[in-house]
Amino acid sequence: MDVCNVKRTHHEPCEAGHYMTEDGCHQCPENTWSEDGASSCNQCPDGKMSDAGSKSEDDCHHEPCEAGHYMTENGCMQCEENTWSEDGASSCNQCPDGKMSNVGSKSTMRGCLSS
């Protein structure tokens, strides 16, 4: 039987990723999280998201970056001049020697033009 559908009394705390109501344990919705024994779910920090049933703030993450940007601890940052990136990048790629690009060049090395 799925734990999400099991009704518990106030003497049996809900597991992480769930919260207690008068009707029993319910799964935390997207963009929230809870630890064991919670009576409510906590919101992810601004700019972060999570799957339903998340069990800690560590489960909250930034949405993947679009092309021309890269992921940092603080979210997406635009690629510098003479670099490029694809969707979901964690870093920007340097244009080949003799080629340059504008800030935030997207997707492929084709964004790098001859100087």
C-alpha positions in Angstrom: 0.0 0.0 0.0 1.3 3.5 -0.9 2.4 5.4 2.2 0.8 8.6 0.7 -2.7 7.0 1.1 -2.2 5.7 4.6 -4.1 7.8 7.2 -2.2 8.2 10.4 -3.1 9.4 13.8 -1.5 12.4 15.5 0.7 9.8 17.3 2.3 8.6 14.1 4.2 11.4 12.4 4.4 11.7 8.6 7.6 10.9 6.8 9.7 13.5 5.1 8.1 15.0 1.9 4.6 14.8 3.6 2.7 16.8 6.1 -0.1 16.0 8.7 -3.7 17.2 8.4 -6.8 16.1 10.2 -7.3 13.7 7.3 -3.8 12.1 7.7 -0.6 12.5 5.8 -0.5 14.3 2.4 2.4 14.7 0.0 4.0 18.2 -0.2 3.3 19.8 -3.6 5.9 21.0 -6.1 8.2 23.8 -5.0 7.9 22.8 -1.3 9.6 20.3 1.1 9.2 18.9 4.6 11.2 16.9 7.1 9.8 13.9 9.2 6.9 14.8 11.4 5.9 18.1 9.6 2.5 19.7 10.0 3.1 21.9 6.9 5.4 22.1 3.9 8.2 24.8 3.5 8.5 26.9 0.4 11.6 26.5 -1.7 13.8 29.7 -1.6 12.9 32.3 -4.2 14.0 31.3 -7.7 14.2 27.6 -6.9 11.9 24.7 -7.6 11.4 21.1 -6.5 9.4 18.0 -7.3 6.3 17.0 -5.2 7.3 15.0 -2.1 10.7 16.7 -1.6 12.3 15.9 1.7 14.7 18.8 2.3 15.7 22.2 1.2 18.6 20.6 -0.6 16.0 19.1 -3.1 15.2 22.7 -4.2 17.1 23.7 -7.3 17.3 26.4 -9.9 15.5 25.8 -13.2 18.0 24.7 -15.9 19.5 27.7 -17.8 18.7 28.5 -21.4 21.3 28.6 -24.1 23.7 31.6 -23.7 23.7 31.2 -19.9 25.3 28.9 -17.3 24.4 27.7 -13.8 26.0 29.1 -10.7 25.1 28.7 -7.0 23.0 31.8 -7.3 21.2 30.8 -10.5 21.7 31.5 -14.2 24.4 33.9 -15.4 24.9 35.2 -19.0 27.9 33.9 -20.9 30.7 36.5 -21.4 31.8 37.9 -24.7 33.6 35.3 -26.9 31.9 32.3 -25.2 28.8 30.3 -25.9 26.6 27.7 -24.2 23.8 25.2 -24.9 20.6 24.8 -22.9 21.3 23.4 -19.3 25.0 24.4 -19.3 27.1 24.6 -16.1 29.8 26.6 -17.9 30.4 28.5 -21.1 32.6 27.3 -23.9 35.4 29.5 -25.3 35.1 30.4 -29.0 37.9 29.0 -31.1 41.0 31.2 -31.8 40.3 34.0 -34.2 36.5 33.8 -33.6 34.4 36.0 -31.3 30.8 36.2 -30.1 28.5 38.7 -28.4 27.5 38.4 -24.7 25.0 35.6 -24.2 25.7 33.7 -27.5 23.5 30.7 -27.7 23.5 27.0 -28.6 26.5 26.2 -30.8 29.9 27.3 -31.8 28.2 28.8 -34.9 27.6 31.9 -32.7 31.3 32.5 -32.8 32.1 34.6 -35.9 35.4 35.4 -37.5 36.9 38.5 -36.1 
